[in-house]
Amino acid sequence: MDKLDALDEFARFGDNRFEAISVITSTPDTQGDVYILTQDVFCQVLQRVIDGEIDIDELELWANVLESRQDIDESAVEGAIYALSNNEQMGELNKSTLEKLLRIIH
């Protein structure tokens, strides 16, 4: 798995995300290609959280990583990523707020 594949796997909350994390953490985020997080991928992950496949706490950590990496372009959903990674300012994350966010974005 190369770095771009690892970023994609992590962003999609794929089955191999732990292997992807290992690749990502061993590679500088200023080196190589940039992964573009699309609105579709973001909405798929949000829906999986709403459906109970992904824990809300994991979503917050995911958003923090996406926001902090220089090799991930999350500009298509930048405001939503900010809201998820700064819930102390934006309010508590729960299924209802995630459903509202999904409706706004999608």
Gaussian input, Z-matrix of N, CA and C with variables (Angstrom, degrees):
# hf/3-21g

backbone

0 1
 N
 C     1     B1
 C     2     B2     1     A1
 N     3     B3     2     A2     1     D1
 C     4     B4     3     A3     2     D2
 C     5     B5     4     A4     3     D3
 N     6     B6     5     A5     4     D4
 C     7     B7     6     A6     5     D5
 C     8     B8     7     A7     6     D6
 N     9     B9     8     A8     7     D7
 C    10    B10     9     A9     8     D8
 C    11    B11    10    A10     9     D9
 N    12    B12    11    A11    10    D10
 C    13    B13    12    A12    11    D11
 C    14    B14    13    A13    12    D12
 N    15    B15    14    A14    13    D13
 C    16    B16    15    A15    14    D14
 C    17    B17    16    A16    15    D15
 N    18    B18    17    A17    16    D16
 C    19    B19    18    A18    17    D17
 C    20    B20    19    A19    18    D18
 N    21    B21    20    A20    19    D19
 C    22    B22    21    A21    20    D20
 C    23    B23    22    A22    21    D21
 N    24    B24    23    A23    22    D22
 C    25    B25    24    A24    23    D23
 C    26    B26    25    A25    24    D24
 N    27    B27    26    A26    25    D25
 C    28    B28    27    A27    26    D26
 C    29    B29    28    A28    27    D27
 N    30    B30    29    A29    28    D28
 C    31    B31    30    A30    29    D29
 C    32    B32    31    A31    30    D30
 N    33    B33    32    A32    31    D31
 C    34    B34    33    A33    32    D32
 C    35    B35    34    A34    33    D33
 N    36    B36    35    A35    34    D34
 C    37    B37    36    A36    35    D35
 C    38    B38    37    A37    36    D36
 N    39    B39    38    A38    37    D37
 C    40    B40    39    A39    38    D38
 C    41    B41    40    A40    39    D39
 N    42    B42    41    A41    40    D40
 C    43    B43    42    A42    41    D41
 C    44    B44    43    A43    42    D42
 N    45    B45    44    A44    43    D43
 C    46    B46    45    A45    44    D44
 C    47    B47    46    A46    45    D45
 N    48    B48    47    A47    46    D46
 C    49    B49    48    A48    47    D47
 C    50    B50    49    A49    48    D48
 N    51    B51    50    A50    49    D49
 C    52    B52    51    A51    50    D50
 C    53    B53    52    A52    51    D51
 N    54    B54    53    A53    52    D52
 C    55    B55    54    A54    53    D53
 C    56    B56    55    A55    54    D54
 N    57    B57    56    A56    55    D55
 C    58    B58    57    A57    56    D56
 C    59    B59    58    A58    57    D57
 N    60    B60    59    A59    58    D58
 C    61    B61    60    A60    59    D59
 C    62    B62    61    A61    60    D60
 N    63    B63    62    A62    61    D61
 C    64    B64    63    A63    62    D62
 C    65    B65    64    A64    63    D63
 N    66    B66    65    A65    64    D64
 C    67    B67    66    A66    65    D65
 C    68    B68    67    A67    66    D66
 N    69    B69    68    A68    67    D67
 C    70    B70    69    A69    68    D68
 C    71    B71    70    A70    69    D69
 N    72    B72    71    A71    70    D70
 C    73    B73    72    A72    71    D71
 C    74    B74    73    A73    72    D72
 N    75    B75    74    A74    73    D73
 C    76    B76    75    A75    74    D74
 C    77    B77    76    A76    75    D75
 N    78    B78    77    A77    76    D76
 C    79    B79    78    A78    77    D77
 C    80    B80    79    A79    78    D78
 N    81    B81    80    A80    79    D79
 C    82    B82    81    A81    80    D80
 C    83    B83    82    A82    81    D81
 N    84    B84    83    A83    82    D82
 C    85    B85    84    A84    83    D83
 C    86    B86    85    A85    84    D84
 N    87    B87    86    A86    85    D85
 C    88    B88    87    A87    86    D86
 C    89    B89    88    A88    87    D87
 N    90    B90    89    A89    88    D88
 C    91    B91    90    A90    89    D89
 C    92    B92    91    A91    90    D90
 N    93    B93    92    A92    91    D91
 C    94    B94    93    A93    92    D92
 C    95    B95    94    A94    93    D93
 N    96    B96    95    A95    94    D94
 C    97    B97    96    A96    95    D95
 C    98    B98    97    A97    96    D96
 N    99    B99    98    A98    97    D97
 C   100   B100    99    A99    98    D98
 C   101   B101   100   A100    99    D99
 N   102   B102   101   A101   100   D100
 C   103   B103   102   A102   101   D101
 C   104   B104   103   A103   102   D102
 N   105   B105   104   A104   103   D103
 C   106   B106   105   A105   104   D104
 C   107   B107   106   A106   105   D105
 N   108   B108   107   A107   106   D106
 C   109   B109   108   A108   107   D107
 C   110   B110   109   A109   108   D108
 N   111   B111   110   A110   109   D109
 C   112   B112   111   A111   110   D110
 C   113   B113   112   A112   111   D111
 N   114   B114   113   A113   112   D112
 C   115   B115   114   A114   113   D113
 C   116   B116   115   A115   114   D114
 N   117   B117   116   A116   115   D115
 C   118   B118   117   A117   116   D116
 C   119   B119   118   A118   117   D117
 N   120   B120   119   A119   118   D118
 C   121   B121   120   A120   119   D119
 C   122   B122   121   A121   120   D120
 N   123   B123   122   A122   121   D121
 C   124   B124   123   A123   122   D122
 C   125   B125   124   A124   123   D123
 N   126   B126   125   A125   124   D124
 C   127   B127   126   A126   125   D125
 C   128   B128   127   A127   126   D126
 N   129   B129   128   A128   127   D127
 C   130   B130   129   A129   128   D128
 C   131   B131   130   A130   129   D129
 N   132   B132   131   A131   130   D130
 C   133   B133   132   A132   131   D131
 C   134   B134   133   A133   132   D132
 N   135   B135   134   A134   133   D133
 C   136   B136   135   A135   134   D134
 C   137   B137   136   A136   135   D135
 N   138   B138   137   A137   136   D136
 C   139   B139   138   A138   137   D137
 C   140   B140   139   A139   138   D138
 N   141   B141   140   A140   139   D139
 C   142   B142   141   A141   140   D140
 C   143   B143   142   A142   141   D141
 N   144   B144   143   A143   142   D142
 C   145   B145   144   A144   143   D143
 C   146   B146   145   A145   144   D144
 N   147   B147   146   A146   145   D145
 C   148   B148   147   A147   146   D146
 C   149   B149   148   A148   147   D147
 N   150   B150   149   A149   148   D148
 C   151   B151   150   A150   149   D149
 C   152   B152   151   A151   150   D150
 N   153   B153   152   A152   151   D151
 C   154   B154   153   A153   152   D152
 C   155   B155   154   A154   153   D153
 N   156   B156   155   A155   154   D154
 C   157   B157   156   A156   155   D155
 C   158   B158   157   A157   156   D156
 N   159   B159   158   A158   157   D157
 C   160   B160   159   A159   158   D158
 C   161   B161   160   A160   159   D159
 N   162   B162   161   A161   160   D160
 C   163   B163   162   A162   161   D161
 C   164   B164   163   A163   162   D162
 N   165   B165   164   A164   163   D163
 C   166   B166   165   A165   164   D164
 C   167   B167   166   A166   165   D165
 N   168   B168   167   A167   166   D166
 C   169   B169   168   A168   167   D167
 C   170   B170   169   A169   168   D168
 N   171   B171   170   A170   169   D169
 C   172   B172   171   A171   170   D170
 C   173   B173   172   A172   171   D171
 N   174   B174   173   A173   172   D172
 C   175   B175   174   A174   173   D173
 C   176   B176   175   A175   174   D174
 N   177   B177   176   A176   175   D175
 C   178   B178   177   A177   176   D176
 C   179   B179   178   A178   177   D177
 N   180   B180   179   A179   178   D178
 C   181   B181   180   A180   179   D179
 C   182   B182   181   A181   180   D180
 N   183   B183   182   A182   181   D181
 C   184   B184   183   A183   182   D182
 C   185   B185   184   A184   183   D183
 N   186   B186   185   A185   184   D184
 C   187   B187   186   A186   185   D185
 C   188   B188   187   A187   186   D186
 N   189   B189   188   A188   187   D187
 C   190   B190   189   A189   188   D188
 C   191   B191   190   A190   189   D189
 N   192   B192   191   A191   190   D190
 C   193   B193   192   A192   191   D191
 C   194   B194   193   A193   192   D192
 N   195   B195   194   A194   193   D193
 C   196   B196   195   A195   194   D194
 C   197   B197   196   A196   195   D195
 N   198   B198   197   A197   196   D196
 C   199   B199   198   A198   197   D197
 C   200   B200   199   A199   198   D198
 N   201   B201   200   A200   199   D199
 C   202   B202   201   A201   200   D200
 C   203   B203   202   A202   201   D201
 N   204   B204   203   A203   202   D202
 C   205   B205   204   A204   203   D203
 C   206   B206   205   A205   204   D204
 N   207   B207   206   A206   205   D205
 C   208   B208   207   A207   206   D206
 C   209   B209   208   A208   207   D207
 N   210   B210   209   A209   208   D208
 C   211   B211   210   A210   209   D209
 C   212   B212   211   A211   210   D210
 N   213   B213   212   A212   211   D211
 C   214   B214   213   A213   212   D212
 C   215   B215   214   A214   213   D213
 N   216   B216   215   A215   214   D214
 C   217   B217   216   A216   215   D215
 C   218   B218   217   A217   216   D216
 N   219   B219   218   A218   217   D217
 C   220   B220   219   A219   218   D218
 C   221   B221   220   A220   219   D219
 N   222   B222   221   A221   220   D220
 C   223   B223   222   A222   221   D221
 C   224   B224   223   A223   222   D222
 N   225   B225   224   A224   223   D223
 C   226   B226   225   A225   224   D224
 C   227   B227   226   A226   225   D225
 N   228   B228   227   A227   226   D226
 C   229   B229   228   A228   227   D227
 C   230   B230   229   A229   228   D228
 N   231   B231   230   A230   229   D229
 C   232   B232   231   A231   230   D230
 C   233   B233   232   A232   231   D231
 N   234   B234   233   A233   232   D232
 C   235   B235   234   A234   233   D233
 C   236   B236   235   A235   234   D234
 N   237   B237   236   A236   235   D235
 C   238   B238   237   A237   236   D236
 C   239   B239   238   A238   237   D237
 N   240   B240   239   A239   238   D238
 C   241   B241   240   A240   239   D239
 C   242   B242   241   A241   240   D240
 N   243   B243   242   A242   241   D241
 C   244   B244   243   A243   242   D242
 C   245   B245   244   A244   243   D243
 N   246   B246   245   A245   244   D244
 C   247   B247   246   A246   245   D245
 C   248   B248   247   A247   246   D246
 N   249   B249   248   A248   247   D247
 C   250   B250   249   A249   248   D248
 C   251   B251   250   A250   249   D249
 N   252   B252   251   A251   250   D250
 C   253   B253   252   A252   251   D251
 C   254   B254   253   A253   252   D252
 N   255   B255   254   A254   253   D253
 C   256   B256   255   A255   254   D254
 C   257   B257   256   A256   255   D255
 N   258   B258   257   A257   256   D256
 C   259   B259   258   A258   257   D257
 C   260   B260   259   A259   258   D258
 N   261   B261   260   A260   259   D259
 C   262   B262   261   A261   260   D260
 C   263   B263   262   A262   261   D261
 N   264   B264   263   A263   262   D262
 C   265   B265   264   A264   263   D263
 C   266   B266   265   A265   264   D264
 N   267   B267   266   A266   265   D265
 C   268   B268   267   A267   266   D266
 C   269   B269   268   A268   267   D267
 N   270   B270   269   A269   268   D268
 C   271   B271   270   A270   269   D269
 C   272   B272   271   A271   270   D270
 N   273   B273   272   A272   271   D271
 C   274   B274   273   A273   272   D272
 C   275   B275   274   A274   273   D273
 N   276   B276   275   A275   274   D274
 C   277   B277   276   A276   275   D275
 C   278   B278   277   A277   276   D276
 N   279   B279   278   A278   277   D277
 C   280   B280   279   A279   278   D278
 C   281   B281   280   A280   279   D279
 N   282   B282   281   A281   280   D280
 C   283   B283   282   A282   281   D281
 C   284   B284   283   A283   282   D282
 N   285   B285   284   A284   283   D283
 C   286   B286   285   A285   284   D284
 C   287   B287   286   A286   285   D285
 N   288   B288   287   A287   286   D286
 C   289   B289   288   A288   287   D287
 C   290   B290   289   A289   288   D288
 N   291   B291   290   A290   289   D289
 C   292   B292   291   A291   290   D290
 C   293   B293   292   A292   291   D291
 N   294   B294   293   A293   292   D292
 C   295   B295   294   A294   293   D293
 C   296   B296   295   A295   294   D294
 N   297   B297   296   A296   295   D295
 C   298   B298   297   A297   296   D296
 C   299   B299   298   A298   297   D297
 N   300   B300   299   A299   298   D298
 C   301   B301   300   A300   299   D299
 C   302   B302   301   A301   300   D300
 N   303   B303   302   A302   301   D301
 C   304   B304   303   A303   302   D302
 C   305   B305   304   A304   303   D303
 N   306   B306   305   A305   304   D304
 C   307   B307   306   A306   305   D305
 C   308   B308   307   A307   306   D306
 N   309   B309   308   A308   307   D307
 C   310   B310   309   A309   308   D308
 C   311   B311   310   A310   309   D309
 N   312   B312   311   A311   310   D310
 C   313   B313   312   A312   311   D311
 C   314   B314   313   A313   312   D312
 N   315   B315   314   A314   313   D313
 C   316   B316   315   A315   314   D314
 C   317   B317   316   A316   315   D315

   B1=1.4560
   B2=1.5239
   B3=1.3336
   B4=1.4594
   B5=1.5323
   B6=1.3267
   B7=1.4652
   B8=1.5265
   B9=1.3258
   B10=1.4593
   B11=1.5328
   B12=1.3357
   B13=1.4698
   B14=1.5303
   B15=1.3252
   B16=1.4634
   B17=1.5274
   B18=1.3176
   B19=1.4655
   B20=1.5259
   B21=1.3271
   B22=1.4590
   B23=1.5294
   B24=1.3142
   B25=1.4692
   B26=1.5313
   B27=1.3223
   B28=1.4627
   B29=1.5281
   B30=1.3300
   B31=1.4626
   B32=1.5232
   B33=1.3103
   B34=1.4661
   B35=1.5320
   B36=1.3365
   B37=1.4661
   B38=1.5203
   B39=1.3347
   B40=1.4585
   B41=1.5205
   B42=1.3291
   B43=1.4662
   B44=1.5219
   B45=1.3220
   B46=1.4684
   B47=1.5257
   B48=1.3294
   B49=1.4653
   B50=1.5260
   B51=1.3392
   B52=1.4637
   B53=1.5272
   B54=1.3256
   B55=1.4652
   B56=1.5274
   B57=1.3208
   B58=1.4634
   B59=1.5276
   B60=1.3164
   B61=1.4648
   B62=1.5167
   B63=1.3175
   B64=1.4632
   B65=1.5271
   B66=1.3212
   B67=1.4697
   B68=1.5269
   B69=1.3202
   B70=1.4675
   B71=1.5268
   B72=1.3205
   B73=1.4655
   B74=1.5178
   B75=1.3192
   B76=1.4668
   B77=1.5237
   B78=1.3341
   B79=1.4614
   B80=1.5260
   B81=1.3280
   B82=1.4712
   B83=1.5291
   B84=1.3277
   B85=1.4643
   B86=1.5216
   B87=1.3101
   B88=1.4624
   B89=1.5236
   B90=1.3154
   B91=1.4586
   B92=1.5291
   B93=1.3350
   B94=1.4581
   B95=1.5115
   B96=1.3254
   B97=1.4541
   B98=1.5266
   B99=1.3294
   B100=1.4583
   B101=1.5295
   B102=1.3256
   B103=1.4620
   B104=1.5243
   B105=1.3273
   B106=1.4603
   B107=1.5257
   B108=1.3175
   B109=1.4634
   B110=1.5232
   B111=1.3142
   B112=1.4608
   B113=1.5252
   B114=1.2999
   B115=1.4590
   B116=1.5298
   B117=1.3305
   B118=1.4696
   B119=1.5216
   B120=1.3326
   B121=1.4669
   B122=1.5233
   B123=1.3198
   B124=1.4623
   B125=1.5296
   B126=1.3198
   B127=1.4644
   B128=1.5281
   B129=1.3277
   B130=1.4671
   B131=1.5277
   B132=1.3308
   B133=1.4662
   B134=1.5268
   B135=1.3140
   B136=1.4660
   B137=1.5310
   B138=1.3181
   B139=1.4638
   B140=1.5249
   B141=1.3165
   B142=1.4692
   B143=1.5281
   B144=1.3358
   B145=1.4677
   B146=1.5300
   B147=1.3058
   B148=1.4663
   B149=1.5297
   B150=1.3345
   B151=1.4704
   B152=1.5254
   B153=1.3336
   B154=1.4571
   B155=1.5180
   B156=1.3258
   B157=1.4683
   B158=1.5291
   B159=1.3207
   B160=1.4652
   B161=1.5270
   B162=1.3231
   B163=1.4570
   B164=1.5331
   B165=1.3072
   B166=1.4675
   B167=1.5293
   B168=1.3349
   B169=1.4670
   B170=1.5246
   B171=1.3298
   B172=1.4622
   B173=1.5242
   B174=1.3286
   B175=1.4592
   B176=1.5257
   B177=1.3095
   B178=1.4656
   B179=1.5290
   B180=1.3184
   B181=1.4607
   B182=1.5228
   B183=1.3235
   B184=1.4684
   B185=1.5325
   B186=1.3209
   B187=1.4652
   B188=1.5254
   B189=1.3281
   B190=1.4675
   B191=1.5215
   B192=1.3279
   B193=1.4682
   B194=1.5230
   B195=1.3302
   B196=1.4643
   B197=1.5245
   B198=1.3143
   B199=1.4629
   B200=1.5259
   B201=1.3191
   B202=1.4650
   B203=1.5270
   B204=1.3331
   B205=1.4669
   B206=1.5257
   B207=1.3239
   B208=1.4603
   B209=1.5224
   B210=1.3354
   B211=1.4611
   B212=1.5300
   B213=1.3330
   B214=1.4653
   B215=1.5248
   B216=1.3229
   B217=1.4603
   B218=1.5292
   B219=1.3042
   B220=1.4618
   B221=1.5266
   B222=1.3253
   B223=1.4625
   B224=1.5301
   B225=1.3337
   B226=1.4670
   B227=1.5274
   B228=1.3260
   B229=1.4747
   B230=1.5302
   B231=1.3116
   B232=1.4646
   B233=1.5301
   B234=1.3155
   B235=1.4614
   B236=1.5192
   B237=1.3158
   B238=1.4646
   B239=1.5233
   B240=1.3280
   B241=1.4680
   B242=1.5254
   B243=1.3223
   B244=1.4660
   B245=1.5289
   B246=1.3191
   B247=1.4690
   B248=1.5258
   B249=1.3267
   B250=1.4650
   B251=1.5205
   B252=1.3225
   B253=1.4649
   B254=1.5262
   B255=1.3119
   B256=1.4668
   B257=1.5241
   B258=1.3246
   B259=1.4630
   B260=1.5249
   B261=1.3389
   B262=1.4615
   B263=1.5255
   B264=1.3240
   B265=1.4637
   B266=1.5257
   B267=1.3232
   B268=1.4586
   B269=1.5313
   B270=1.3214
   B271=1.4619
   B272=1.5169
   B273=1.3120
   B274=1.4617
   B275=1.5252
   B276=1.3294
   B277=1.4558
   B278=1.5211
   B279=1.3067
   B280=1.4568
   B281=1.5235
   B282=1.3035
   B283=1.4629
   B284=1.5299
   B285=1.3085
   B286=1.4644
   B287=1.5316
   B288=1.3313
   B289=1.4693
   B290=1.5272
   B291=1.3303
   B292=1.4655
   B293=1.5256
   B294=1.3241
   B295=1.4685
   B296=1.5268
   B297=1.3350
   B298=1.4682
   B299=1.5208
   B300=1.3240
   B301=1.4584
   B302=1.5224
   B303=1.3021
   B304=1.4632
   B305=1.5260
   B306=1.3319
   B307=1.4730
   B308=1.5240
   B309=1.3234
   B310=1.4649
   B311=1.5249
   B312=1.3162
   B313=1.4635
   B314=1.5173
   B315=1.3044
   B316=1.4624
   B317=1.4653
   A1=107.86
   A2=116.41
   A3=118.80
   A4=109.24
   A5=115.52
   A6=120.31
   A7=112.26
   A8=117.84
   A9=120.43
   A10=111.21
   A11=116.79
   A12=120.70
   A13=110.32
   A14=115.91
   A15=120.92
   A16=111.00
   A17=117.02
   A18=120.48
   A19=110.58
   A20=116.21
   A21=120.96
   A22=110.66
   A23=116.71
   A24=121.60
   A25=110.44
   A26=116.52
   A27=120.61
   A28=110.55
   A29=116.79
   A30=121.15
   A31=111.98
   A32=116.90
   A33=121.46
   A34=113.14
   A35=117.15
   A36=121.46
   A37=109.47
   A38=115.26
   A39=121.10
   A40=113.20
   A41=115.13
   A42=121.32
   A43=112.52
   A44=116.85
   A45=121.42
   A46=112.14
   A47=117.44
   A48=119.70
   A49=113.20
   A50=117.88
   A51=118.80
   A52=110.65
   A53=116.79
   A54=120.61
   A55=109.26
   A56=116.13
   A57=121.05
   A58=111.07
   A59=117.11
   A60=120.98
   A61=110.26
   A62=116.72
   A63=121.18
   A64=110.98
   A65=116.89
   A66=121.18
   A67=110.10
   A68=116.58
   A69=121.42
   A70=111.26
   A71=116.83
   A72=119.58
   A73=112.84
   A74=117.41
   A75=119.88
   A76=112.39
   A77=117.03
   A78=121.79
   A79=109.17
   A80=118.07
   A81=119.84
   A82=111.29
   A83=116.93
   A84=119.34
   A85=113.15
   A86=117.28
   A87=120.83
   A88=111.58
   A89=116.52
   A90=121.22
   A91=110.71
   A92=116.95
   A93=120.68
   A94=114.80
   A95=113.80
   A96=122.16
   A97=112.34
   A98=114.03
   A99=121.55
   A100=108.24
   A101=116.01
   A102=121.65
   A103=108.06
   A104=116.53
   A105=121.15
   A106=108.82
   A107=115.45
   A108=121.27
   A109=107.99
   A110=116.52
   A111=120.56
   A112=110.89
   A113=114.47
   A114=120.79
   A115=109.90
   A116=117.55
   A117=120.97
   A118=112.02
   A119=116.85
   A120=120.52
   A121=109.49
   A122=116.91
   A123=120.97
   A124=110.86
   A125=116.61
   A126=120.84
   A127=111.62
   A128=117.64
   A129=120.65
   A130=110.55
   A131=116.34
   A132=120.02
   A133=109.83
   A134=117.19
   A135=120.93
   A136=110.84
   A137=116.96
   A138=120.90
   A139=111.13
   A140=117.17
   A141=120.83
   A142=111.32
   A143=116.94
   A144=120.13
   A145=109.07
   A146=117.14
   A147=121.75
   A148=110.36
   A149=116.37
   A150=121.59
   A151=113.11
   A152=117.37
   A153=121.26
   A154=115.09
   A155=118.12
   A156=121.41
   A157=111.81
   A158=115.90
   A159=122.58
   A160=107.48
   A161=116.88
   A162=122.73
   A163=110.57
   A164=116.63
   A165=121.52
   A166=111.29
   A167=118.21
   A168=120.48
   A169=111.40
   A170=116.95
   A171=120.59
   A172=110.82
   A173=116.36
   A174=120.95
   A175=110.84
   A176=116.69
   A177=120.65
   A178=110.71
   A179=117.00
   A180=121.02
   A181=110.60
   A182=116.69
   A183=123.33
   A184=110.16
   A185=116.29
   A186=121.10
   A187=111.26
   A188=117.31
   A189=120.58
   A190=111.59
   A191=116.54
   A192=120.36
   A193=110.06
   A194=117.18
   A195=120.38
   A196=111.24
   A197=115.62
   A198=120.70
   A199=111.99
   A200=117.34
   A201=120.53
   A202=114.23
   A203=118.19
   A204=120.67
   A205=110.99
   A206=116.10
   A207=120.87
   A208=111.99
   A209=116.92
   A210=120.39
   A211=112.28
   A212=116.60
   A213=121.95
   A214=107.91
   A215=115.40
   A216=121.24
   A217=107.69
   A218=116.23
   A219=120.99
   A220=111.11
   A221=117.07
   A222=121.19
   A223=113.36
   A224=118.27
   A225=120.59
   A226=111.91
   A227=116.28
   A228=121.18
   A229=110.48
   A230=116.09
   A231=122.04
   A232=113.40
   A233=117.44
   A234=120.56
   A235=112.31
   A236=116.38
   A237=120.97
   A238=110.91
   A239=116.82
   A240=120.63
   A241=109.34
   A242=116.61
   A243=120.73
   A244=110.35
   A245=116.51
   A246=120.62
   A247=111.45
   A248=116.89
   A249=120.31
   A250=112.25
   A251=116.41
   A252=119.11
   A253=112.80
   A254=117.72
   A255=121.98
   A256=110.24
   A257=115.74
   A258=118.22
   A259=113.56
   A260=118.33
   A261=118.66
   A262=110.36
   A263=117.80
   A264=121.89
   A265=111.74
   A266=115.89
   A267=120.67
   A268=113.36
   A269=116.88
   A270=120.58
   A271=111.55
   A272=115.24
   A273=121.62
   A274=111.55
   A275=114.91
   A276=120.26
   A277=109.01
   A278=115.81
   A279=121.24
   A280=107.62
   A281=115.84
   A282=120.27
   A283=111.32
   A284=116.92
   A285=121.31
   A286=111.73
   A287=117.23
   A288=119.35
   A289=110.94
   A290=116.99
   A291=119.85
   A292=111.13
   A293=117.02
   A294=120.22
   A295=110.58
   A296=116.91
   A297=120.83
   A298=110.65
   A299=116.28
   A300=121.03
   A301=110.65
   A302=117.31
   A303=121.79
   A304=110.85
   A305=116.95
   A306=120.09
   A307=111.25
   A308=116.90
   A309=120.96
   A310=110.78
   A311=116.07
   A312=120.68
   A313=112.34
   A314=116.34
   A315=120.88
   A316=109.10
   D1=122.60
   D2=176.84
   D3=-87.38
   D4=176.63
   D5=-173.61
   D6=-61.84
   D7=-43.10
   D8=-178.87
   D9=-65.10
   D10=-40.20
   D11=175.19
   D12=-62.60
   D13=-40.27
   D14=-179.90
   D15=-64.91
   D16=-42.02
   D17=178.15
   D18=-63.32
   D19=-40.91
   D20=178.19
   D21=-64.14
   D22=-45.05
   D23=179.97
   D24=-61.66
   D25=-43.08
   D26=178.64
   D27=-64.98
   D28=-47.18
   D29=-177.18
   D30=-62.13
   D31=-33.63
   D32=-179.26
   D33=-87.33
   D34=-1.21
   D35=-175.55
   D36=56.32
   D37=45.87
   D38=-177.57
   D39=-71.32
   D40=168.74
   D41=-179.43
   D42=-62.30
   D43=-26.79
   D44=-178.34
   D45=-101.65
   D46=28.08
   D47=-175.11
   D48=-65.82
   D49=-27.78
   D50=179.64
   D51=-71.83
   D52=-37.34
   D53=172.42
   D54=-64.31
   D55=-40.73
   D56=178.89
   D57=-61.60
   D58=-41.27
   D59=178.92
   D60=-60.76
   D61=-39.64
   D62=177.95
   D63=-61.34
   D64=-43.58
   D65=178.32
   D66=-65.88
   D67=-45.20
   D68=-177.29
   D69=-62.62
   D70=-43.77
   D71=-177.01
   D72=-72.37
   D73=-17.99
   D74=179.01
   D75=-94.84
   D76=3.59
   D77=-178.22
   D78=-125.54
   D79=129.29
   D80=177.93
   D81=-59.47
   D82=140.76
   D83=-178.39
   D84=-79.07
   D85=-1.56
   D86=177.44
   D87=-100.14
   D88=2.78
   D89=-174.87
   D90=-109.04
   D91=129.20
   D92=172.15
   D93=89.33
   D94=-159.71
   D95=-175.16
   D96=-70.16
   D97=164.10
   D98=178.01
   D99=-111.04
   D100=132.59
   D101=175.82
   D102=-86.24
   D103=133.35
   D104=179.35
   D105=-103.26
   D106=114.51
   D107=176.92
   D108=-79.63
   D109=117.46
   D110=-178.65
   D111=-88.99
   D112=162.11
   D113=176.53
   D114=-61.63
   D115=-38.65
   D116=179.90
   D117=-61.80
   D118=-47.02
   D119=179.55
   D120=-62.11
   D121=-44.70
   D122=179.27
   D123=-58.22
   D124=-46.98
   D125=-178.49
   D126=-66.02
   D127=-35.29
   D128=176.89
   D129=-62.73
   D130=-43.65
   D131=178.99
   D132=-64.76
   D133=-44.99
   D134=178.72
   D135=-58.13
   D136=-43.38
   D137=179.45
   D138=-63.36
   D139=-38.42
   D140=178.41
   D141=-65.29
   D142=-33.64
   D143=175.75
   D144=-68.66
   D145=-45.64
   D146=178.98
   D147=-59.35
   D148=-38.21
   D149=-179.61
   D150=-77.99
   D151=-4.49
   D152=177.50
   D153=86.93
   D154=7.77
   D155=178.44
   D156=-75.72
   D157=-29.61
   D158=-177.89
   D159=-125.55
   D160=135.89
   D161=179.84
   D162=-73.21
   D163=142.92
   D164=-179.98
   D165=-59.68
   D166=-37.63
   D167=178.02
   D168=-62.16
   D169=-37.23
   D170=176.81
   D171=-66.18
   D172=-34.55
   D173=179.00
   D174=-62.92
   D175=-41.70
   D176=179.62
   D177=-63.66
   D178=-44.57
   D179=177.38
   D180=-62.53
   D181=-43.82
   D182=177.63
   D183=-55.58
   D184=-48.68
   D185=-179.28
   D186=-63.15
   D187=-39.69
   D188=177.54
   D189=-61.43
   D190=-42.58
   D191=178.86
   D192=-64.96
   D193=-46.51
   D194=-179.71
   D195=-59.19
   D196=-41.65
   D197=-177.70
   D198=-68.41
   D199=-32.20
   D200=-173.39
   D201=-89.09
   D202=-17.35
   D203=-175.78
   D204=-82.14
   D205=131.14
   D206=176.77
   D207=-77.26
   D208=-17.98
   D209=-178.52
   D210=-96.42
   D211=14.34
   D212=173.93
   D213=-123.78
   D214=121.81
   D215=176.95
   D216=-96.42
   D217=104.14
   D218=-178.65
   D219=-106.24
   D220=21.16
   D221=-174.01
   D222=-61.15
   D223=-25.79
   D224=179.43
   D225=-65.47
   D226=-24.27
   D227=-178.40
   D228=-135.75
   D229=30.24
   D230=-173.45
   D231=-55.12
   D232=-45.26
   D233=-179.45
   D234=-63.45
   D235=-39.86
   D236=179.15
   D237=-68.57
   D238=-40.72
   D239=177.12
   D240=-61.47
   D241=-42.83
   D242=177.80
   D243=-59.46
   D244=-45.88
   D245=-179.14
   D246=-61.42
   D247=-40.73
   D248=-179.12
   D249=-70.34
   D250=-34.96
   D251=-176.08
   D252=-88.77
   D253=-5.81
   D254=179.76
   D255=-129.88
   D256=51.32
   D257=-174.51
   D258=-67.23
   D259=-17.70
   D260=176.14
   D261=-67.23
   D262=-26.52
   D263=176.80
   D264=-92.95
   D265=-31.17
   D266=-172.53
   D267=-96.17
   D268=-10.43
   D269=-178.46
   D270=106.70
   D271=162.70
   D272=-176.12
   D273=-63.07
   D274=139.09
   D275=175.29
   D276=-85.43
   D277=128.04
   D278=173.46
   D279=-150.01
   D280=176.23
   D281=-175.74
   D282=-57.63
   D283=-41.01
   D284=-178.69
   D285=-63.39
   D286=-45.78
   D287=-179.88
   D288=-67.48
   D289=-34.71
   D290=178.19
   D291=-68.71
   D292=-36.72
   D293=176.51
   D294=-64.13
   D295=-40.84
   D296=177.18
   D297=-63.42
   D298=-44.43
   D299=179.11
   D300=-61.24
   D301=-42.15
   D302=179.25
   D303=-62.94
   D304=-41.70
   D305=178.51
   D306=-64.15
   D307=-38.61
   D308=-179.53
   D309=-65.95
   D310=-42.79
   D311=-174.79
   D312=-79.42
   D313=-39.41
   D314=-173.12
   D315=-92.10

